[in-house]
Amino acid sequence: MQERSEDQITSRLLELENEGQAERRVKLSGERYLSLLHDPDNGLSYVFRHGTDDTEGAEIPPETDFDEYPTSDVAQRAFEEALNESRRAGEVEEEDSTDDIGDFESGGAEVRDLFADSDEDELSRDPVISEDDESSRDPVISEEEEP
C-alpha cells in the first residue's frame, strides 16, 4: 500500500466526515470540530480536529490536524482524552454535532412544486375527508329550483 501524504489523509478524513461516517463528532467553540473516524480503506482510526471550510473543498480548513491510531480502541481513548481537555477549557458547544456536515439531499421527486396551483396532493388525498368537505358546502340553488 502506498503511503499517503498528510494532505491526502486530511482530505480523506473530511470526505468521511461529510459522508456522516464519524463515530463521534463534537462542535467546539470558534467553529471547530473534534471527530473520531475509522477509515475502512486502511483500517486505521483517527482523532481529527478542524475548522469549517469556507472554500467549498478548495482548501483544507485552517488549524486542521489529526492523530492516527492502529486500532479503534486506542483512538477511542485518545478521543475521550481530547474531549475531556476541551471540556476543561470550556470549548465544547455541542456533542454529537451534525452542523456543517456536507450537503444533505433528499432522494426522490418532489410531490408539489413551489409554484403549484394546488396545495393538495392528489395521490395522498383521503376520500373520506374529501367527501366530508364536499358535503359541508352549501348547495347552490338556482331560481328555477326554488319551491
Stockholm file with secondary structure:
# STOCKHOLM 1.0

chainA/1-147         MQERSEDQITSRLLELENEGQAERRVKLSGERYLSLLHDPDNGLSYVFRHGTDDTEGAEIPPETDFDEYPTSDVAQRAFEEALNESRRAGEVEEEDSTDDIGDFESGGAEVRDLFADSDEDELSRDPVISEDDESSRDPVISEEEEP
#=GR chainA/1-147 SS CCCCCHHHHHHHHHHHHHTTCCSEEEEETTTEEEEEEECTTTCCEEEEEEECCSSTTSSCCTTCEEEEESSHHHHHHHHHHHHHHHHHTTCEEEESCCTTCSCCCCCSCCSSCTTCSCSSCGGGCCHHHHHHHHHTSCCCCCTTTCC
#=GC SS_cons         CCCCCHHHHHHHHHHHHHTTCCSEEEEETTTEEEEEEECTTTCCEEEEEEECCSSTTSSCCTTCEEEEESSHHHHHHHHHHHHHHHHHTTCEEEESCCTTCSCCCCCSCCSSCTTCSCSSCGGGCCHHHHHHHHHTSCCCCCTTTCC
//
